[in-house]
Every structure is written in C-alpha cells, then in structure tokens.
C-alpha cells in the first residue's frame, strides 16, 4: 500500500472529504515531488477517490516531468479562481463537509480555498498526513540511521579542528564541509562558545574560542530527503568551575527521558522525566525549552516532547531527547540524542559518547 492509499484510509476512517496541500514537507513526503513555490497558488487536492493540482501555467511544463496527476492550469492574466472552480466541481469538492488544510500553507492561499468551501469544517494535517509521517517505515529508519552517522562524522571533524583563537563561524565551516564531503546538504550548525553557550539557539558568529571555553555544538544535515540532528559538548582545555556537576545533571536527565520513552507512553511524561531530574537538582529555571522534537523530512516535526503533549508514543516514531541547562553569563549544557522508538524502547542512533570532549 503506497502513501496515498494509506492517507485515503485515514480520510475514510475520520470522514474527511478533502485534503489540500501546498509545496513543502507534506507534499514532498506524499508524492516525492516538491514543485516551485511562490506567491502564485500551487495546490494539491486529494479526495477519497481523486486528485488534482491547481497549477500556475508557467510551472506546468516543469512540474509535468515529475507527476501524471491532472493539472488545472491558470495564468497570471486569468487568475486562479475559475480553475479552482473547475477542479472542485470535477472532484465533487464543493460538497466537502470536512477539509484538511496544510499547516504550512500561505494564509492567502488557504483563504482562497476556504472562501470556496465556506460550509466545510476545517482541520489541519496533524491527524492525517502528520500521523503517517510520525511513524517511519524501515526504509526511512535506514536513511535516518545513515544520516546520524554522517552527523557523528561532522562532529568529530569539528572536534579535530578546534583550537584556541579559532572563530565559531570557522568551526561551522568545517562542519558544513564535512556534510558536503559525505554527499549531504548542510542544514545548520550552532557553535556557541563561552557565555554564548547559555543561548540555546545562539547565532554562530565571530567569537574567538578561548582557553577554558565550554562549547555547545548542535549540527545537522540532510541526505536523501531526511535530516540529522545532534548536540554535544566540548571544552578547550579545562572546564569552568561547577561545569562537571551541571553536565552530569543533564546527562541524568537524558537517561531519565530515555527510560521513560516507551511505546504507549504519553509524550508529556517523557518531558516530565527529564524535567524532574533538573528541577530536583535545583536548576529547573534554567531548563527553558521542551525535551524533544520529531525528526524526519524536517528537522523539527511531530511528535513534540513537551510538558503538554498528549501524543501517545508508538513504534516507528523518531524524535530527539535534548534537555539542557543554560546559566546566563556563565555557560550552557545541552546533550541531544535522536532515537527510533522500537517495541522494546528507544534505540539511540549516534555512536558518540555524551561525555564532555576535552580539546587541547
């Protein structure tokens, strides 16, 4: 059964008449095709028995190389409204009682669809395509495992090159080159040295590394359409006073979350397991983000491991465990693992130790 057939089964189960997707992660996951996106509405319509694209005329020839799904073309001169009318009429879309709109669709494009279907109940993609994307099949898990090993290599390359006087952005360049050399596309590289390590999403810049600097390195690439993500800690020389204590607390929080992350568990309980460790150690006010996020074709996607998430964890889900402690004007510590949830529990994809990497 292909992805479209699986999605249609969910549509029937949930009594959903129409799903409308825009170019982006959802459409690319479903059709392995991600057409050019701009201000012109380019939308994919899926019903329980049919499908079609609303297609800007200037994109049609290029898009036709990737799909044989019917196009309803429109030109800049005519506008999209009459083509949408024809498309919805042919798909019996005007009778839709419940529709799903892509979460990432431009607001003006979503408004065009909703204005045509004013009597329909509107949902977003979480319970349909989102639910399918959360559970990775064997081929997706294989690619994500390969990607994790690429991320390990990029981290090791960064460690090997770091020295006193090097700039954060120079370390980031090493990481990007490592991903490129492995055939992957670099996606991000947070290199946060010294006081900057207390900023969870520090903008990597020209800060020079000094003796005794703690360094947060959070990096990821993309290979075969899927992402990687890992965070480790390093230090140039000896770490600051109290660093080892904080590092161990974060490590204990990672272990608590990994223990809690079992099939059937509610996501918020995994967050609580990590958060309880940090709060009991007296650092709760310095843990200022969720414990984890899903990973797949996007770096951040469901399931989200938050203090309020009611998502029930299932085998095949892939997500991060990444608690952190960030002490302003001192240092920050974050340790991140990507896991595949199997029947017996989480499998960590990285082969790297979470111990502090001392760089001399």
N, C-alpha and C positions, 0 to 999 in steps of 0.2 A: 504494500500500500504506500503510495507516494504522499508527500506532504499535503498536497491539495486535497487528496481523498481523506486524509486524517482530519484536516481542518473542516471539511464538509460534514464529517461525522459529528464533530463538536457542534457545528451550526445546527444540525438536526436535533441533537440532544438538548440544546439550550434554546431552541426555537428562534434562531437568528436567521433573518431573511437575506441580509446583505452585509458584506464587509467591503470597506473602501480603504485602500492603502495608497500611500504616496511613496515616491522613491526614498529609499532608506533601508535600514537594517531588516525590517519586517518583510518588505517586498523582496529584498535580495535573498533572505533566508528561504522564502517560499518558492521563488521561481529561479533562483540563481541568476538573477538579472537585475541590474540596478541602473535604470535609464537616467539620463541627464536631468537634473532638477534645477529649475529657476522659478521666476515669478509666474510663468505660464502653467496653468493647471495640467498636470500629467498624472492621471489617477487610474488605479486598477480596481475594477468592480468584480466581486465574486459573489454569486448566489449559490444556492444549493444545487443548481443544475447547469449554470452557465457562467461565463466570464467575458470580460472585455476591457480594453484600455480606452480611456479618454486621452487622445494623443495630439499634442501640438504638431501641426503639419511639418514644421521644419525638423522635428525629431523622428518622424515616421520611418524614413528610409534607413537611418542608422539603427533604430530600435528593431526593425523587421529582421535584422541579422540574428537576433537573439531569441525571438519568440514567434510562434504562428498564431497566437491569440488575436482575435479580431480587434481592429483599431476603429475608433470613431474619431476621425481626424477633424481638427479645427484650425483655422488660420487666424493670424493677427487681425486680418481685415474683418472677419466674421464674428470672432469671439467664440467662447466655448459653450454658451448656454443652449443653443439649438442642438448641438452634438450630444450634450448630456441628456437632453430630452429624448433624442432618438435612441441613445444607449439604454436609458432606463425603461423606455417603452418596450424595446426588444427583449430585455431581460425580465420584464414584469416587475421592475424595481419600484414603480410608483405605488404598488400595493404593499410594500415592505412595512411591517409593523415594528420590527426591531432591527436596527442597523448598528454596525460597529465602525467607528472612525479611528483611523490610525492615530495613536497618541502623538506622533511627531509631525503630523500634517500641519502645514501652514494654516493659520487661523482663517485667512481669506479664502483658501481653497475649501476648508471644512465648511465655511459658511455657505459657499455655493451649493454644496451637496445638501446641507441641512435645509436651505431655503427651498429646495426642490422636494423635500420629504418632511414637511412640517408636522405631519401627523404621526411620524415614526418616533419610537423610543430610542434614544441614542446611548450606546455604550462605548467604552474604549477597548483596547485589544488584550487586556490582561487575562481575561478568562477564555480567550480563544487562541489566537496565534501566540500570545505570550505564554500560555500554559504549555503549548507544544515546544516552544523554544527553550523553556526552562529545563526540560528533560532531554539530555543529549544522547543520541544513539551511539553505537560502537564506533562508527567512523568519525563522528565529531569528537568523541573522547580520545581517540587515537591522535587526531590532529592537535588537540589541546595539550596532550602529553608531550608531543614533539615540540610544541611551542614553549612549554615550560622549560624544556632542556635548552632551547635557544636562549631563553631569558637567563638561565643559570650561567651559560657561557658569557653572555654580555656582562653579567655581574662580576664574574671572575676576571674578565678583561679590564673592567674598571678598577678593580682592586689592584691588579698588576701594574697599572699605570699611575695610580695616585701617588703624589709626593708633595712635600711642603712647597708652597708657592704656586702650585697649580690652581687654576680657577675652576669654579663649579662648572662653568659652561664648557671648559676643556674636557672635563670628565664626561660630561654629557655627549660631547662629540665622539669620544671613544666608544660609548655605549651605542650611539647611532651607527657608527661604522661596523661594530660587531654584528648588529642585526642585519645590516645591508650585506655584509660578507657571507652571512648564513642564508641569504635569499629571502629574508623577511623585510617588512616595511617598518621602520622605527615609528612608534606611536607617541611615546612620551618618555621623559627621563627627568625625574626630580632629583637633584643633587643639592642637599641642604646642609651646609657646614656650620659648625659652631652654634651661635644663637639662632641662626636660620633654621636649625633642625626642630625648633619649637613651633614652626609654622607648618601644619600638616600638608598644605598644598603650596609650599614655597615656590616662587618663580625663580628657577635656576638662573644665576647671573654671574657677575664678575667678581664675586667674593673669592679671595685667595685663601687656600687651605693653610692653617697654621698648626704648629705642634700642639697636640692635646685636643684638637677639634674632633668632636663627635660628628659623624656624617650619616644622615639618612639618605639612602639610595633606593628610590622607587622607580622601576622601569618596566616597559612593556613594548612589545612589537606586535605585528600581525603577519600571519603566514597562512596561506590557503583560506583566507577569509575569516580566520579566527584569531583571537587576541591572546596575549600573555600578560602577566602582571606579577610582580614580586617586589617585596621590600626587605632589605637587610640593613644592618648597622655596621659601620666601620669607624675606626679612630686612628688618627695619625699620631702614633706614639701612645703614651699612657692616657687613659680616660680621666675625666674630671672626678672630683670627689663625689661620692654618692651615685655615680653612674651605674656601677655594678648592681646596686640594690634595685634601682628602677628597671634596669634591663631584666633582672630576674623576675620582677613582678609582672612585666609584660609577657615574658616567656610563660609564666604560670597561667596568665590569662589566656594565652593561645592554647595551652594544653587543656584548660578547663572547657573552652569552647569546642575543641576537637572531641573531647569526651562526650559533650552534650549533643553534638551534631549526629543524630541517628535518624534513620527513616521513621516517619511518624511523629517526630518531634516538631513542635511549633517553633518557627524561626526566632521569635522574640525570646524564647528560653535559651537559645544559644547565645544571643546577645547578653542576656542576664548572667549567664555563667561566667563570661569574660568580665563583665562589668562588676560583678560581685567581688571578684578577686582584687580588682584595682581599688574599689571603694573600701574594702576591708583593710587594705594596706594604707589607707589614708590619702590616696591620690585621685579619688573619684572626680573632683572638679577639673582635673587635667586630662580626662578622657572625654573628648569633645566631639566625637563622631560615632557613627554606627560601627558595629563589629565587622560587617562584611557586605559584599555585593556579588551578584551573579556575574559570570564571565562566559562569553561565547563569541558571537559575531560582533558584539560590542564589548568594550572594556567594562562598562557598568550597565548591567541589565538585571532583571529579576532572576532569582529571588534576592531580596534585600534583607540582610540580617540586622534588623533594627529592634529597638525596645518596644515597638508597637506592631510589628508584623505578625499577622495571623497565618501566614503561609505555612502549610504543612510540608515538611521536607520529604522528598521522595528519591528513591534510587535514580541515578542518572543526572541529578542536579549537580551543577558545577558552580562553586562560589568561593569567595575569599574569606579567610579568618585573619583579621588585621587590627587587633586592639593597639592602642597607643597611649602614651603619657607625654604631655607637652608642657614643660615648665618654662614660662616666659623669662627671657633674659638669662637662661641657663642652658637647657638642651631639651631635645625631644627624643623619644624612642618609639619606633613602630616596627613590628615584625609581621610580615604578611606571607601566608601560605594560600595557594589555590588547591582546592580539594575536589575530587569526584566522589560523590556520595554513592556508596555501594550498599548492598543488603546488610553487610556486617558493620558498616560505618564509613567514615571518610578516609579516602586514600590521598595522601599528600603527593603532589606532582613534582615539586622541587627535590633535588638531591642535595642541596646545600644546607649546611648547619645553620641554625639560628643564633649561634654564639657570636659575640662581638668579634669582628675581624680587625685584628691589630695590624696596622700598616706601618712599617719602619722605613 
